[in-house]
Amino acid sequence: MINYINKENAIADSPKPGKDWKFSSEEKRISIIIEKLKANELYKDFEVVKADDNGRVELKIEKTIPVNIRGVMLLELEEMLKTSVDESITVWLVPVGDKSKLRNLRGIKIK
């Protein structure tokens, strides 16, 4: 596994999006990301919500992934997209609502 935490990464400037990524329509950027996600069985449950021209890719997943697996999985996905699509891509997960059935039954809302 790649060690993503080092001082050079912390102080480096973020890469700028390439012309192909920046000047493509959002639909085309989303279709490119979907194609890459479908190529790997591990990412089949991810849904692409948004793909900005600045490299921000927002993903949504309904399936529960354990925390100790999710972080590494997202870093590896981001690395794969950076090397195969554009080096400026950053992966973000859209927050989902509270899935606790017990809290929902009691009427407790977490904001």
N, C-alpha and C positions, 0 to 999 in steps of 0.2 A: 504494500500500500504506500502511496505517496504521502510524505509528511508535508501538509499544507501550511503549517504554522512555522514561519521563520521571519526574521527581521527584514529581509529583502522584500518579502511580500507585503509587510506592514507599511513600509515607507514608499513603495513604488507607486507611480502614477497609474491610474486605471487606463487600460487600453481604449483607444477610440474606435468606434465602429468603422468597418470597411465600407467602401462605396456600395458594394453589392447588397450589404445588409441595410445600410441607411436609406438607400433610395428604392428599396423594394416596398411593395404595399404590405400592410399588416397581414392580410390574408395569405400572401406568399410566404412571409416570415413564419407564420403559424404553421402552414403546410410543411415547410422545411423541418421545423421542430417536431411535428407529428411524425414525419417520415423517420427521423432519427430515433424517436421514442419507440416506434413500432419495430425497429430493427433489433431491439433488445427486450426479451421477455420480462426482465426485471422491472421495466418502466411501462408496462402495458396498461396499468391502471391510472396513469397520470393523464390529466386533461389540460390542454393548453388554453389558458384564459386570455392571455395578452402577450404580445411580443412587440415592445416599443422599438423605435428606431435608435434609441440610445443603448440597446443591448439588454435591457431588462426583460426577462421572460418570466411570466407569472404562471404557475402551475397549481392545479387543484387535485386533490385526491380524497376520496371518500373512505378508502380502506385505512384501517388503523395500522401504522407501522411503529414498532417499538422505538423509543428514543435512541437507544444505543445503536440501532441500525440506520435510522433515518438520516442522521447527520452525515455519516460517511457516504451513504447512498447518494445524497444530494450533492455532496462535493465531487464524487466520482462522475455523476451525471453532468455537472457543470464543466468539469475538466474535459469530458468527452465532447460536449457541445463547443467548447472553446477551440479544441483542436480540429474538429471536423466541420464546423460551420463558420464561426467568427470569434476572434479572441476577446471581444468586448462583452460577450454574453455573461450575464449574472442570473442565477436561478433563484426565484422567490416562491414560497408557498403561500397561497391565499389562506388566511385564517378561516377555520370552520367553527361553527357554533358548538356549544357544549353538548356532548353526546351522552352525558350521564342521565340515565332514565330516572334514577332516584331523585336527583335535584329537580328535574323537569316535573316530576309528579308532585313535589312539595311546592312548586311555584317559585323556586329560587332562580333568579336570572343573574348571570355573570356577564358583566359588560367589560 
